[in-house]
Amino acid sequence: MISVVGGGPSGSYLAYLLASKGEEVKVYEEHKAVGSPIQCTGLLTDSILDLVPIKKEFLVNTIKKAKLFSPNGNFTEVKLRNNFVVDRHKFDSYLADMAVDKGANYSLGHKFLDCRINKKISARFQTKKGVKELQTDYLVGADGPRSSVGRSVGLVTEKREYVVALQARMDLRNLNCEKDTFESFMERRGFGWVVPENDEVARVGIATVEKNANAYFQDFLKQRCPGKKIIGYQSGAVPIYTPGMKCQNGKVFLVGDAACQVKLSTHGGIVLGMLGADEVKNSIINKDSYDKRWRKRIGKDLYLSWLIWKVLKRFSDEDYNNLINCFKNKELADILGEYNRDFPSQFIFKILLKKPSLLKYAFKLLSL
């Protein structure tokens, strides 16, 4: 028996992979429905196509360009390979349906409490009927950045840090927002974004480590969307990956946000979490080290994203002005557009070869 806590993309994709191999899989989801509440922008690169097809039932919009804005208002435009904006509730439900079709079983309204590790793993859940205890051979925490599974076995401690992400769905009619263009605003406090769903509505948000995240968020909304109607708010925490972290304790595994499998350079983690799920499956099937497997598969890109984030965190507004100006160089912009931002190892060194002067920013790491 393999028990997965969390029915988000990483948990459901893992359940699908394991059930496809004939394994007995049960998924325990805290909420009453898979894909709720929504805590993500839902913007996916085309690397998702290597994992699952994009279906009309959950596709909201296709993004073909990015505009990168600096604090002084200048911007550079980058042509992208197709990016996909998805309805997270429908996308998560689609992955859960894939798992169920292969034989996985879902239990909703089950909040993980704790576990004990003996010959088998005993896990306790709070349900509307009281506390339920079950026994399982393997336990996988796909339960988000503050993972209760991780805390119960010492893989997540109070030392874990987070980026705060705040987002609103907004009516952006008559605001010069291009339907096929993702906007990114970079500044000292963090970065903001505008992700269009269609000609009328966009997802507008910020990510920051500033203590007063809401003040930054309100400033950004006034700057980009003055006077526009807010349809609804969404928020979440983005876990900060750190080198050397462990995601396995015996037969207990962490995956996705629970495992900090998030690229800090953009704060997106759906694809990397699903790749991590594939390595959980491989580790269980082959009875070998999950930590070795995920590090080999996605560790380099997580590390490079962490380094990029560490550098950007020390940028002044003037540094951002200069950086965005550098990417007005067509060759550099083409590299950004040609390669997949899920995997900085594919393009970061190509950019440095084209523009060695960018190495000066790496020296900011030395002052840490």
C-alpha positions in Angstrom: 0.0 0.0 0.0 1.2 3.5 -0.9 -0.5 6.5 0.7 -0.2 9.9 -0.9 -1.1 13.0 1.2 -2.2 15.8 -1.1 -4.2 15.7 -4.4 -2.4 18.6 -6.2 -0.4 18.1 -9.4 2.5 16.3 -7.8 0.4 14.0 -5.6 -2.1 13.1 -8.4 0.5 12.6 -11.0 2.4 10.3 -8.7 -0.8 8.3 -8.0 -1.3 8.0 -11.7 2.2 6.8 -12.3 2.1 4.2 -9.5 -1.3 2.9 -10.3 -0.2 2.5 -13.9 2.4 0.1 -12.6 -0.2 -1.9 -10.8 0.5 -0.5 -7.3 -2.2 0.0 -4.7 -2.5 3.7 -4.2 -4.6 5.8 -1.9 -4.7 9.7 -2.0 -5.8 11.6 1.0 -6.8 15.2 0.3 -7.6 17.7 3.1 -10.1 19.7 1.2 -13.6 18.8 0.0 -12.5 19.0 -3.6 -9.2 18.5 -5.6 -7.7 21.7 -6.8 -9.1 24.0 -4.1 -8.2 26.5 -2.8 -6.2 27.9 -5.8 -2.8 29.2 -4.7 -0.9 29.4 -8.1 -0.7 31.5 -11.2 -1.3 28.5 -13.4 1.3 29.5 -16.1 3.0 26.4 -17.5 5.9 26.2 -20.0 5.6 23.8 -22.9 7.7 21.3 -20.9 4.4 20.1 -19.5 3.7 18.5 -22.8 6.4 15.9 -22.0 4.3 14.8 -19.0 0.6 15.3 -20.0 -1.3 16.7 -22.9 -2.9 20.2 -22.8 -6.7 19.8 -23.0 -9.3 22.3 -23.9 -11.2 21.4 -20.8 -8.6 23.1 -18.5 -6.7 25.4 -21.0 -7.6 29.1 -20.4 -5.1 30.9 -22.6 -1.9 30.5 -24.6 1.0 32.9 -24.0 3.4 33.7 -26.8 5.4 36.7 -25.6 6.8 38.1 -22.4 7.4 41.7 -21.5 10.1 42.2 -18.8 9.8 45.6 -17.1 12.4 47.4 -15.0 11.7 49.8 -12.2 12.3 52.8 -14.4 9.5 51.7 -16.7 11.7 50.4 -19.6 11.0 46.9 -20.9 12.2 44.3 -23.3 10.0 41.9 -25.2 10.8 38.2 -25.6 9.1 35.8 -28.0 8.3 32.6 -26.1 7.7 29.0 -27.0 4.0 28.5 -26.2 3.2 28.9 -22.5 -0.2 27.7 -21.2 -2.5 29.4 -18.7 -4.6 26.7 -17.0 -7.6 26.6 -14.7 -6.0 25.0 -11.7 -9.1 23.5 -10.4 -9.8 21.8 -13.7 -6.2 20.9 -14.3 -5.8 19.2 -10.9 -9.1 17.4 -11.4 -7.9 16.1 -14.7 -4.8 14.7 -13.2 -6.9 13.1 -10.4 -9.2 11.6 -13.0 -6.1 10.1 -14.7 -5.1 8.5 -11.5 -8.6 7.2 -10.7 -8.8 5.7 -14.2 -5.7 3.7 -13.5 -7.1 2.4 -10.1 -6.0 5.0 -7.5 -8.5 5.7 -4.7 -9.2 9.2 -3.3 -10.4 10.1 0.2 -11.4 13.8 0.5 -11.8 15.7 3.7 -8.8 13.9 5.3 -6.4 16.2 7.1 -3.1 14.5 8.0 -2.2 14.8 11.7 1.0 12.7 12.3 2.6 9.3 11.7 4.7 6.7 13.5 7.3 4.6 11.7 7.6 0.9 12.7 7.6 -2.1 10.4 4.7 -0.3 8.7 3.8 3.3 8.9 0.8 4.3 11.0 -0.7 7.6 9.9 -3.6 9.5 11.5 -6.1 11.8 9.8 -8.8 14.1 11.0 -12.1 13.6 9.3 -15.6 14.9 9.9 -16.3 11.6 11.7 -13.3 11.9 14.0 -9.7 10.7 13.9 -8.9 7.8 11.5 -5.7 5.8 11.7 -4.4 3.7 8.9 -1.4 1.5 8.1 0.6 1.8 4.9 3.9 0.5 3.5 4.9 3.9 2.0 3.8 7.4 2.8 4.3 10.4 0.4 3.9 14.0 1.5 2.6 16.0 -1.5 0.9 18.3 1.0 2.3 21.7 0.1 5.1 24.0 1.3 4.5 23.6 5.0 4.1 19.8 4.7 2.6 18.2 7.8 4.1 14.9 6.6 7.5 16.4 6.4 7.2 17.9 9.9 6.1 14.6 11.4 9.3 12.8 10.3 11.8 15.7 10.7 12.2 16.5 7.0 10.6 20.0 7.5 11.7 22.1 10.4 11.0 25.7 11.6 14.2 26.7 9.7 12.4 26.4 6.4 11.8 29.8 4.8 9.2 31.0 2.4 8.5 33.6 -0.3 5.1 35.2 0.1 2.9 35.2 -3.1 -0.2 37.4 -3.3 -2.5 37.4 -6.4 -5.8 38.8 -7.5 -8.0 38.1 -10.5 -8.8 41.4 -12.0 -11.0 43.0 -14.7 -8.4 44.6 -17.0 -10.6 45.8 -19.9 -9.3 49.0 -21.6 -5.9 48.7 -19.8 -3.6 47.9 -22.7 -3.1 44.3 -21.7 -2.3 42.0 -24.6 -4.0 38.6 -24.4 -1.0 36.6 -25.6 1.6 38.5 -23.4 2.8 37.7 -19.9 4.2 40.8 -18.1 6.9 40.6 -15.4 7.9 43.6 -13.3 11.3 43.3 -11.5 12.3 45.5 -8.6 14.2 45.5 -5.3 11.2 44.4 -3.2 10.5 41.3 -5.4 8.7 40.8 -8.7 5.2 41.2 -10.0 3.3 39.7 -12.9 0.2 40.1 -15.1 -1.0 36.8 -16.7 -4.0 37.3 -19.0 -6.8 34.7 -19.0 -8.5 36.5 -21.9 -9.2 40.0 -23.2 -11.0 41.0 -20.0 -9.5 39.2 -17.0 -5.9 38.7 -15.8 -4.1 37.2 -12.8 -2.1 40.0 -11.2 0.3 39.3 -8.3 3.6 39.7 -6.5 6.2 37.4 -4.8 8.4 38.8 -2.1 10.4 38.1 1.1 9.5 41.6 2.4 7.8 41.6 5.8 5.0 43.9 4.6 4.1 41.9 1.5 0.6 43.4 1.4 1.9 46.9 1.1 4.0 45.9 -1.9 1.0 44.1 -3.4 -1.3 47.2 -3.0 1.4 49.4 -4.5 1.8 47.1 -7.5 -2.0 47.0 -8.1 -2.2 50.8 -8.0 0.8 51.0 -10.4 -0.4 48.5 -13.0 -4.2 48.3 -12.5 -5.3 51.7 -11.1 -9.0 51.7 -10.4 -9.7 48.2 -11.8 -12.2 45.8 -10.2 -10.8 42.9 -8.2 -12.8 39.7 -8.8 -11.1 37.6 -6.1 -7.9 37.2 -4.1 -5.5 34.2 -3.9 -2.4 33.8 -1.8 0.2 31.2 -0.9 3.7 30.5 0.3 6.6 29.4 -1.9 9.1 27.2 -0.1 12.8 28.2 -0.5 14.9 25.4 -1.7 18.3 25.0 0.0 21.2 22.9 -1.1 21.7 19.7 0.8 18.1 19.3 1.9 16.7 15.8 2.2 13.3 14.6 1.0 13.3 11.0 2.2 13.2 9.3 5.6 13.0 5.6 5.1 9.8 4.9 3.4 8.5 8.4 3.8 9.0 10.8 0.8 8.3 14.4 0.1 7.5 15.7 -3.4 6.5 19.0 -5.1 6.2 22.1 -2.9 6.6 19.8 0.2 10.1 19.0 -1.2 10.9 22.6 -2.2 10.9 21.4 -5.8 10.2 25.0 -7.0 12.4 27.1 -9.2 13.1 30.2 -7.1 14.0 32.3 -10.2 10.3 32.3 -11.2 8.6 30.7 -8.2 6.9 28.1 -10.4 7.0 24.4 -9.5 4.3 22.3 -11.2 6.5 20.8 -13.8 9.5 20.2 -11.4 7.1 18.7 -8.9 5.7 16.3 -11.4 9.3 15.3 -12.4 10.0 14.7 -8.8 6.9 12.5 -8.6 8.3 10.4 -11.4 11.4 9.8 -9.3 9.4 8.9 -6.2 7.7 6.2 -8.4 11.1 5.0 -9.7 12.5 4.9 -6.2 9.6 2.9 -4.8 9.6 0.5 -7.8 13.4 0.0 -7.7 13.7 0.2 -3.9 16.6 2.7 -4.1 17.4 6.3 -3.0 14.9 8.9 -3.9 17.2 11.7 -2.8 19.8 10.5 -5.3 17.2 10.2 -8.0 15.6 13.7 -7.7 19.0 15.4 -7.4 20.2 13.7 -10.6 17.0 14.6 -12.5 16.2 18.2 -11.3 18.9 19.0 -8.7 21.1 21.1 -11.0 18.2 23.3 -12.1 16.9 23.8 -8.5 20.5 24.8 -7.5 20.9 27.2 -10.4 17.5 28.7 -9.7 18.5 29.2 -6.0 21.8 30.9 -7.1 19.9 33.2 -9.5 17.5 34.1 -6.7 20.3 34.7 -4.2 21.9 37.2 -6.7 18.6 38.9 -7.6 17.7 39.3 -3.9 20.7 41.6 -3.6 19.9 43.7 -6.6 19.1 47.4 -6.3 16.5 49.0 -8.6 19.4 50.4 -10.6 20.8 46.9 -11.1 17.4 45.8 -12.4 17.3 48.8 -14.8 20.7 47.7 -16.2 19.8 44.0 -16.4 16.6 44.6 -18.4 18.5 47.0 -20.6 21.0 44.2 -21.4 18.2 41.9 -22.6 17.3 44.4 -25.2 20.1 42.8 -27.1 18.3 40.5 -29.6 20.7 37.6 -29.2 20.2 37.5 -25.4 16.4 37.9 -25.8 16.3 35.1 -28.3 18.2 32.8 -25.9 15.6 33.5 -23.2 12.8 32.8 -25.6 14.3 29.7 -27.2 15.0 27.7 -24.0 12.7 26.6 -21.3 12.8 28.6 -18.1 12.0 25.5 -16.1 15.6 24.4 -16.7 18.1 27.3 -16.3 20.9 24.8 -17.0 19.8 24.9 -20.6 20.5 28.6 -21.1 22.3 30.4 -18.3 25.7 29.6 -19.5 24.8 30.5 -23.1 23.7 33.9 -21.8 27.0 34.4 -19.9 29.0 33.4 -23.0 27.1 36.0 -25.1 27.4 38.7 -22.4 30.3 38.0 -20.1 29.8 41.4 -18.4 26.8 39.9 -16.7 29.2 37.9 -14.5 29.7 41.1 -12.5 26.3 40.4 -10.8 27.6 37.0 -9.6 30.0 38.7 -7.3 27.1 39.8 -5.2 27.1 36.3 -3.9 30.5 36.9 -2.4 29.1 39.5 -0.1 26.6 37.2 1.6 
